[in-house]
Amino acid sequence: MSETHDQPSLNLHKYQSVAGLLGIVGVAVMLAGLFSGQQQAWQAYLFGWVVWVSLSVGCLGLILLKHCVNGRWGLPVLRLLEAGASFTNFLILLILFLPILYTVFEGKGVLYPWANPEKIASDHVLHAKAWWLNQIGFGIRTIIYFVIFMGMAAWLRASTLRQDQNKDDKERAFRTNLASPGLLVFMLVVTAAFTDWVMSLEPYWSSTIYGAWWAVGMTLMAFAFVTAIAALNKNQEPYKGIVTPSWTRDMGNLMLAFTMLWGYTSLSQYLIIWSGNLPEFITYFVNRSKGGWNAIGMATMLGQFFIPFFALLSPRVKAQAPLIAKLCGWILVIRLVDMYYVIMPAMRGTPMPSFWDFVAVVGVGGAWVYGFTKAVSRAPLMPSYDPRLTEAVHAH
């Protein structure tokens, strides 16, 4: 659908050129660093890529949840979520994954220790896991993950756009029927994907709750992202009269639930590994308890659980769009710090960020925002098929 619709827009497309320029320059600088042999550049690039793929995957998870429960809360931000999980964004991320794939097939183990054939041959643990952790399998599985993500997102978006045109309520039933089993598929794919992309950075360690832990964090990130955009534009069309105290309370309550769920999965993972006290598993937490990483770990625990938890208990915070927007910004920043804490100790001994870390986040982020704004401009920001938008205006 083109941008010829009657509905007002936020004119997010005005950021396209800036985002595109940042993406081109940032990725170009990163590539120069990567192929000049800068080890920190490779580490930073993986981190930056994971940050933005997490946001897209989180948006898809939230779309599936919204269609599964048919929640009214998701209607004002549905188009934003669809843009975050758009075919364009996933395609951009898949293309930007190619340098990471290059390091795997290069066979030097620059990022992933198991990608070095010599190390596999001399290490019985890596040799035993080679049925899964191998170069061909890693590449094929990544393509499969993206095909599934793009397929689910495209089908659901096409259905909402069709219903905007034909007003056929069978489309809603189709989305519910797809989203319900889709959530199960989503969890399985997320578990496999983040086992490959992140957990295998430390191949001696494993966690059965890792996929759920990532899924919860990514969904919370998506909640904060779209809620912040809507709350910051509450006085502009088409959000005027839609972003009410009732709606921000609903979104605040949902973010509170996911904050608690993140705390639960984090604590569960820690307790299971701590009680087992096996050397190959406890090294994950040992590596994050020294060299300054322990301070970042404490900061993420405080900033990602306790601060949002107590803030979101306050009806006043949840009812005021400016306050909820600030809290969403805080959640996004602390999610970035948390991902840094999860990824970087596997590759670095010091928590000090490098120049390449900032370039990677901005470069990949510029490309992502370009795709996001492009997708937003292709459809009305408010779905016209659902009469509950009228209810949202008058909700109390």
Contacts in CASP RR format, 6 or more apart in sequence:
PFRMAT RR
TARGET T0000
AUTHOR 0000-0000-0000
METHOD contacts of the structure
MODEL  1
MSETHDQPSLNLHKYQSVAGLLGIVGVAVMLAGLFSGQQQAWQAYLFGWV
VWVSLSVGCLGLILLKHCVNGRWGLPVLRLLEAGASFTNFLILLILFLPI
LYTVFEGKGVLYPWANPEKIASDHVLHAKAWWLNQIGFGIRTIIYFVIFM
GMAAWLRASTLRQDQNKDDKERAFRTNLASPGLLVFMLVVTAAFTDWVMS
LEPYWSSTIYGAWWAVGMTLMAFAFVTAIAALNKNQEPYKGIVTPSWTRD
MGNLMLAFTMLWGYTSLSQYLIIWSGNLPEFITYFVNRSKGGWNAIGMAT
MLGQFFIPFFALLSPRVKAQAPLIAKLCGWILVIRLVDMYYVIMPAMRGT
PMPSFWDFVAVVGVGGAWVYGFTKAVSRAPLMPSYDPRLTEAVHAH
1 161 0 8 1.000
1 378 0 8 1.000
1 379 0 8 1.000
1 380 0 8 1.000
2 378 0 8 1.000
3 9 0 8 1.000
3 13 0 8 1.000
3 377 0 8 1.000
3 378 0 8 1.000
5 379 0 8 1.000
5 380 0 8 1.000
6 380 0 8 1.000
7 237 0 8 1.000
7 238 0 8 1.000
7 380 0 8 1.000
7 381 0 8 1.000
7 382 0 8 1.000
7 384 0 8 1.000
8 236 0 8 1.000
8 237 0 8 1.000
8 238 0 8 1.000
8 381 0 8 1.000
9 238 0 8 1.000
9 376 0 8 1.000
9 377 0 8 1.000
9 380 0 8 1.000
9 381 0 8 1.000
10 229 0 8 1.000
10 233 0 8 1.000
10 236 0 8 1.000
10 376 0 8 1.000
10 381 0 8 1.000
12 372 0 8 1.000
12 373 0 8 1.000
12 376 0 8 1.000
12 377 0 8 1.000
13 373 0 8 1.000
13 374 0 8 1.000
13 376 0 8 1.000
13 377 0 8 1.000
15 369 0 8 1.000
15 373 0 8 1.000
16 370 0 8 1.000
16 371 0 8 1.000
16 373 0 8 1.000
16 374 0 8 1.000
19 365 0 8 1.000
19 366 0 8 1.000
19 367 0 8 1.000
19 369 0 8 1.000
19 370 0 8 1.000
19 371 0 8 1.000
19 373 0 8 1.000
20 366 0 8 1.000
20 367 0 8 1.000
20 369 0 8 1.000
20 370 0 8 1.000
22 362 0 8 1.000
22 363 0 8 1.000
22 365 0 8 1.000
22 366 0 8 1.000
22 369 0 8 1.000
23 362 0 8 1.000
23 363 0 8 1.000
23 364 0 8 1.000
23 365 0 8 1.000
23 366 0 8 1.000
23 367 0 8 1.000
23 370 0 8 1.000
24 367 0 8 1.000
25 363 0 8 1.000
26 359 0 8 1.000
26 362 0 8 1.000
26 363 0 8 1.000
26 366 0 8 1.000
27 96 0 8 1.000
27 363 0 8 1.000
27 364 0 8 1.000
27 367 0 8 1.000
29 359 0 8 1.000
29 363 0 8 1.000
30 41 0 8 1.000
30 44 0 8 1.000
30 45 0 8 1.000
30 356 0 8 1.000
30 359 0 8 1.000
30 360 0 8 1.000
30 363 0 8 1.000
31 99 0 8 1.000
33 41 0 8 1.000
33 356 0 8 1.000
34 41 0 8 1.000
34 42 0 8 1.000
34 45 0 8 1.000
34 99 0 8 1.000
38 356 0 8 1.000
39 110 0 8 1.000
40 348 0 8 1.000
40 354 0 8 1.000
40 356 0 8 1.000
40 357 0 8 1.000
41 356 0 8 1.000
41 360 0 8 1.000
42 103 0 8 1.000
42 110 0 8 1.000
42 111 0 8 1.000
43 111 0 8 1.000
43 344 0 8 1.000
43 347 0 8 1.000
43 348 0 8 1.000
43 356 0 8 1.000
44 354 0 8 1.000
44 356 0 8 1.000
44 357 0 8 1.000
44 359 0 8 1.000
44 360 0 8 1.000
45 99 0 8 1.000
45 100 0 8 1.000
45 356 0 8 1.000
45 360 0 8 1.000
45 364 0 8 1.000
46 100 0 8 1.000
46 111 0 8 1.000
46 197 0 8 1.000
46 343 0 8 1.000
47 339 0 8 1.000
47 340 0 8 1.000
47 343 0 8 1.000
47 344 0 8 1.000
47 357 0 8 1.000
47 360 0 8 1.000
47 361 0 8 1.000
48 357 0 8 1.000
48 360 0 8 1.000
48 361 0 8 1.000
48 364 0 8 1.000
48 365 0 8 1.000
49 93 0 8 1.000
49 96 0 8 1.000
49 97 0 8 1.000
49 100 0 8 1.000
49 360 0 8 1.000
49 364 0 8 1.000
50 197 0 8 1.000
50 198 0 8 1.000
50 339 0 8 1.000
50 343 0 8 1.000
51 336 0 8 1.000
51 339 0 8 1.000
51 361 0 8 1.000
51 364 0 8 1.000
51 365 0 8 1.000
52 93 0 8 1.000
52 364 0 8 1.000
52 365 0 8 1.000
52 368 0 8 1.000
53 93 0 8 1.000
53 197 0 8 1.000
54 214 0 8 1.000
54 217 0 8 1.000
54 218 0 8 1.000
54 221 0 8 1.000
54 335 0 8 1.000
54 339 0 8 1.000
55 84 0 8 1.000
55 218 0 8 1.000
55 221 0 8 1.000
55 222 0 8 1.000
55 225 0 8 1.000
55 368 0 8 1.000
56 84 0 8 1.000
56 85 0 8 1.000
56 89 0 8 1.000
56 90 0 8 1.000
56 93 0 8 1.000
56 149 0 8 1.000
56 368 0 8 1.000
57 85 0 8 1.000
57 149 0 8 1.000
57 190 0 8 1.000
57 193 0 8 1.000
57 218 0 8 1.000
58 85 0 8 1.000
58 215 0 8 1.000
58 217 0 8 1.000
58 218 0 8 1.000
58 219 0 8 1.000
58 221 0 8 1.000
58 222 0 8 1.000
59 80 0 8 1.000
59 81 0 8 1.000
59 82 0 8 1.000
59 83 0 8 1.000
59 84 0 8 1.000
59 85 0 8 1.000
59 222 0 8 1.000
59 225 0 8 1.000
59 226 0 8 1.000
60 81 0 8 1.000
60 85 0 8 1.000
60 149 0 8 1.000
60 152 0 8 1.000
60 153 0 8 1.000
60 186 0 8 1.000
61 85 0 8 1.000
61 183 0 8 1.000
61 186 0 8 1.000
61 215 0 8 1.000
61 218 0 8 1.000
61 219 0 8 1.000
61 222 0 8 1.000
62 81 0 8 1.000
62 219 0 8 1.000
62 222 0 8 1.000
62 223 0 8 1.000
62 226 0 8 1.000
63 78 0 8 1.000
63 81 0 8 1.000
63 82 0 8 1.000
63 85 0 8 1.000
63 153 0 8 1.000
63 156 0 8 1.000
63 179 0 8 1.000
64 152 0 8 1.000
64 156 0 8 1.000
64 179 0 8 1.000
64 182 0 8 1.000
64 183 0 8 1.000
64 186 0 8 1.000
65 179 0 8 1.000
65 183 0 8 1.000
65 219 0 8 1.000
66 73 0 8 1.000
66 74 0 8 1.000
66 78 0 8 1.000
66 81 0 8 1.000
66 179 0 8 1.000
67 156 0 8 1.000
67 175 0 8 1.000
67 176 0 8 1.000
67 178 0 8 1.000
67 179 0 8 1.000
68 176 0 8 1.000
68 179 0 8 1.000
68 180 0 8 1.000
68 183 0 8 1.000
70 172 0 8 1.000
70 176 0 8 1.000
72 250 0 8 1.000
72 388 0 8 1.000
72 391 0 8 1.000
72 392 0 8 1.000
72 395 0 8 1.000
73 247 0 8 1.000
73 250 0 8 1.000
73 251 0 8 1.000
73 254 0 8 1.000
74 81 0 8 1.000
75 382 0 8 1.000
75 383 0 8 1.000
75 386 0 8 1.000
75 388 0 8 1.000
75 389 0 8 1.000
75 392 0 8 1.000
76 230 0 8 1.000
76 239 0 8 1.000
76 242 0 8 1.000
76 243 0 8 1.000
76 247 0 8 1.000
76 382 0 8 1.000
76 389 0 8 1.000
76 392 0 8 1.000
77 226 0 8 1.000
77 227 0 8 1.000
77 229 0 8 1.000
77 230 0 8 1.000
78 160 0 8 1.000
78 383 0 8 1.000
79 376 0 8 1.000
79 379 0 8 1.000
79 380 0 8 1.000
79 381 0 8 1.000
79 382 0 8 1.000
79 383 0 8 1.000
80 225 0 8 1.000
80 226 0 8 1.000
80 229 0 8 1.000
80 230 0 8 1.000
80 376 0 8 1.000
80 381 0 8 1.000
81 222 0 8 1.000
81 226 0 8 1.000
82 153 0 8 1.000
82 156 0 8 1.000
82 157 0 8 1.000
82 160 0 8 1.000
82 375 0 8 1.000
82 379 0 8 1.000
83 89 0 8 1.000
83 371 0 8 1.000
83 372 0 8 1.000
83 373 0 8 1.000
83 375 0 8 1.000
83 376 0 8 1.000
84 372 0 8 1.000
84 375 0 8 1.000
85 149 0 8 1.000
85 153 0 8 1.000
86 153 0 8 1.000
86 157 0 8 1.000
86 371 0 8 1.000
86 372 0 8 1.000
86 374 0 8 1.000
86 375 0 8 1.000
87 150 0 8 1.000
87 151 0 8 1.000
87 153 0 8 1.000
87 154 0 8 1.000
88 371 0 8 1.000
88 374 0 8 1.000
88 375 0 8 1.000
89 368 0 8 1.000
89 371 0 8 1.000
89 372 0 8 1.000
89 375 0 8 1.000
90 146 0 8 1.000
90 149 0 8 1.000
90 150 0 8 1.000
90 153 0 8 1.000
91 150 0 8 1.000
92 367 0 8 1.000
92 368 0 8 1.000
92 370 0 8 1.000
92 371 0 8 1.000
93 146 0 8 1.000
93 364 0 8 1.000
93 368 0 8 1.000
94 142 0 8 1.000
94 143 0 8 1.000
94 146 0 8 1.000
96 364 0 8 1.000
96 367 0 8 1.000
97 142 0 8 1.000
100 111 0 8 1.000
101 138 0 8 1.000
101 139 0 8 1.000
101 142 0 8 1.000
103 109 0 8 1.000
103 110 0 8 1.000
103 111 0 8 1.000
103 112 0 8 1.000
103 115 0 8 1.000
104 111 0 8 1.000
104 112 0 8 1.000
104 115 0 8 1.000
104 135 0 8 1.000
104 138 0 8 1.000
104 139 0 8 1.000
105 115 0 8 1.000
105 135 0 8 1.000
106 115 0 8 1.000
107 115 0 8 1.000
107 116 0 8 1.000
107 117 0 8 1.000
107 135 0 8 1.000
108 115 0 8 1.000
108 116 0 8 1.000
109 115 0 8 1.000
109 116 0 8 1.000
109 119 0 8 1.000
111 201 0 8 1.000
111 347 0 8 1.000
112 133 0 8 1.000
112 138 0 8 1.000
112 200 0 8 1.000
112 201 0 8 1.000
112 203 0 8 1.000
113 119 0 8 1.000
113 126 0 8 1.000
113 201 0 8 1.000
113 203 0 8 1.000
114 120 0 8 1.000
114 126 0 8 1.000
114 129 0 8 1.000
114 130 0 8 1.000
114 133 0 8 1.000
114 134 0 8 1.000
114 200 0 8 1.000
114 203 0 8 1.000
115 135 0 8 1.000
115 138 0 8 1.000
119 126 0 8 1.000
120 126 0 8 1.000
120 127 0 8 1.000
120 130 0 8 1.000
121 127 0 8 1.000
125 203 0 8 1.000
125 204 0 8 1.000
125 280 0 8 1.000
126 133 0 8 1.000
126 203 0 8 1.000
129 203 0 8 1.000
133 200 0 8 1.000
133 203 0 8 1.000
138 196 0 8 1.000
141 192 0 8 1.000
141 193 0 8 1.000
141 196 0 8 1.000
142 193 0 8 1.000
142 196 0 8 1.000
142 197 0 8 1.000
145 189 0 8 1.000
145 192 0 8 1.000
145 193 0 8 1.000
148 185 0 8 1.000
148 189 0 8 1.000
149 189 0 8 1.000
152 178 0 8 1.000
152 182 0 8 1.000
152 185 0 8 1.000
152 186 0 8 1.000
155 178 0 8 1.000
156 175 0 8 1.000
156 178 0 8 1.000
156 179 0 8 1.000
159 171 0 8 1.000
159 174 0 8 1.000
159 175 0 8 1.000
159 178 0 8 1.000
160 171 0 8 1.000
160 175 0 8 1.000
160 383 0 8 1.000
160 385 0 8 1.000
161 379 0 8 1.000
162 168 0 8 1.000
162 171 0 8 1.000
163 169 0 8 1.000
163 171 0 8 1.000
163 172 0 8 1.000
163 383 0 8 1.000
163 385 0 8 1.000
164 379 0 8 1.000
164 380 0 8 1.000
164 383 0 8 1.000
164 384 0 8 1.000
164 385 0 8 1.000
167 385 0 8 1.000
171 385 0 8 1.000
172 385 0 8 1.000
172 386 0 8 1.000
186 215 0 8 1.000
187 211 0 8 1.000
187 212 0 8 1.000
187 215 0 8 1.000
190 211 0 8 1.000
190 214 0 8 1.000
190 215 0 8 1.000
190 218 0 8 1.000
191 210 0 8 1.000
191 211 0 8 1.000
191 212 0 8 1.000
191 215 0 8 1.000
194 210 0 8 1.000
194 211 0 8 1.000
194 214 0 8 1.000
195 206 0 8 1.000
195 210 0 8 1.000
195 211 0 8 1.000
198 214 0 8 1.000
198 342 0 8 1.000
198 343 0 8 1.000
199 205 0 8 1.000
199 206 0 8 1.000
199 207 0 8 1.000
199 210 0 8 1.000
201 343 0 8 1.000
201 346 0 8 1.000
201 347 0 8 1.000
202 283 0 8 1.000
202 284 0 8 1.000
202 287 0 8 1.000
202 346 0 8 1.000
204 280 0 8 1.000
204 283 0 8 1.000
205 280 0 8 1.000
205 281 0 8 1.000
205 283 0 8 1.000
205 284 0 8 1.000
206 281 0 8 1.000
207 213 0 8 1.000
207 269 0 8 1.000
207 272 0 8 1.000
207 273 0 8 1.000
207 281 0 8 1.000
207 284 0 8 1.000
208 272 0 8 1.000
209 265 0 8 1.000
209 268 0 8 1.000
209 269 0 8 1.000
209 272 0 8 1.000
210 269 0 8 1.000
212 265 0 8 1.000
213 262 0 8 1.000
213 265 0 8 1.000
213 266 0 8 1.000
213 269 0 8 1.000
216 258 0 8 1.000
216 261 0 8 1.000
216 262 0 8 1.000
216 265 0 8 1.000
217 258 0 8 1.000
217 262 0 8 1.000
217 335 0 8 1.000
219 258 0 8 1.000
220 255 0 8 1.000
220 258 0 8 1.000
220 259 0 8 1.000
220 262 0 8 1.000
220 331 0 8 1.000
220 335 0 8 1.000
221 331 0 8 1.000
221 332 0 8 1.000
221 335 0 8 1.000
223 251 0 8 1.000
223 254 0 8 1.000
223 255 0 8 1.000
223 258 0 8 1.000
223 328 0 8 1.000
224 255 0 8 1.000
224 327 0 8 1.000
224 328 0 8 1.000
224 329 0 8 1.000
224 331 0 8 1.000
224 332 0 8 1.000
224 335 0 8 1.000
225 328 0 8 1.000
225 332 0 8 1.000
227 248 0 8 1.000
227 251 0 8 1.000
227 252 0 8 1.000
227 255 0 8 1.000
227 324 0 8 1.000
227 325 0 8 1.000
227 328 0 8 1.000
228 325 0 8 1.000
228 328 0 8 1.000
228 329 0 8 1.000
228 332 0 8 1.000
230 239 0 8 1.000
230 242 0 8 1.000
230 243 0 8 1.000
231 243 0 8 1.000
231 248 0 8 1.000
231 321 0 8 1.000
231 322 0 8 1.000
231 324 0 8 1.000
231 325 0 8 1.000
231 328 0 8 1.000
232 321 0 8 1.000
232 325 0 8 1.000
233 239 0 8 1.000
233 243 0 8 1.000
234 240 0 8 1.000
234 241 0 8 1.000
234 243 0 8 1.000
234 321 0 8 1.000
238 380 0 8 1.000
238 381 0 8 1.000
238 382 0 8 1.000
239 381 0 8 1.000
241 393 0 8 1.000
242 382 0 8 1.000
242 389 0 8 1.000
242 392 0 8 1.000
242 393 0 8 1.000
243 321 0 8 1.000
244 392 0 8 1.000
244 393 0 8 1.000
244 395 0 8 1.000
245 318 0 8 1.000
245 319 0 8 1.000
245 320 0 8 1.000
246 392 0 8 1.000
246 395 0 8 1.000
246 396 0 8 1.000
247 392 0 8 1.000
247 395 0 8 1.000
248 318 0 8 1.000
248 319 0 8 1.000
248 320 0 8 1.000
248 321 0 8 1.000
248 324 0 8 1.000
249 315 0 8 1.000
249 318 0 8 1.000
249 319 0 8 1.000
251 318 0 8 1.000
251 324 0 8 1.000
252 312 0 8 1.000
252 318 0 8 1.000
252 324 0 8 1.000
253 312 0 8 1.000
253 318 0 8 1.000
255 308 0 8 1.000
255 312 0 8 1.000
255 328 0 8 1.000
255 331 0 8 1.000
256 308 0 8 1.000
256 309 0 8 1.000
256 312 0 8 1.000
256 313 0 8 1.000
259 304 0 8 1.000
259 305 0 8 1.000
259 308 0 8 1.000
259 309 0 8 1.000
259 312 0 8 1.000
260 309 0 8 1.000
262 304 0 8 1.000
262 305 0 8 1.000
263 305 0 8 1.000
266 301 0 8 1.000
266 305 0 8 1.000
270 285 0 8 1.000
273 281 0 8 1.000
273 282 0 8 1.000
273 284 0 8 1.000
273 285 0 8 1.000
274 282 0 8 1.000
274 285 0 8 1.000
287 293 0 8 1.000
287 345 0 8 1.000
287 346 0 8 1.000
288 294 0 8 1.000
288 297 0 8 1.000
288 341 0 8 1.000
288 345 0 8 1.000
291 349 0 8 1.000
291 350 0 8 1.000
291 351 0 8 1.000
292 350 0 8 1.000
292 351 0 8 1.000
293 341 0 8 1.000
293 345 0 8 1.000
293 349 0 8 1.000
293 351 0 8 1.000
295 351 0 8 1.000
296 337 0 8 1.000
296 340 0 8 1.000
296 341 0 8 1.000
296 351 0 8 1.000
297 341 0 8 1.000
299 334 0 8 1.000
299 337 0 8 1.000
300 334 0 8 1.000
300 337 0 8 1.000
300 338 0 8 1.000
300 341 0 8 1.000
303 330 0 8 1.000
303 334 0 8 1.000
304 331 0 8 1.000
304 334 0 8 1.000
304 335 0 8 1.000
304 338 0 8 1.000
307 330 0 8 1.000
307 334 0 8 1.000
308 327 0 8 1.000
308 330 0 8 1.000
308 331 0 8 1.000
311 317 0 8 1.000
311 327 0 8 1.000
312 318 0 8 1.000
312 327 0 8 1.000
316 323 0 8 1.000
317 323 0 8 1.000
317 324 0 8 1.000
317 327 0 8 1.000
318 324 0 8 1.000
336 361 0 8 1.000
340 351 0 8 1.000
340 353 0 8 1.000
340 357 0 8 1.000
341 351 0 8 1.000
344 351 0 8 1.000
345 351 0 8 1.000
382 389 0 8 1.000
383 389 0 8 1.000
END
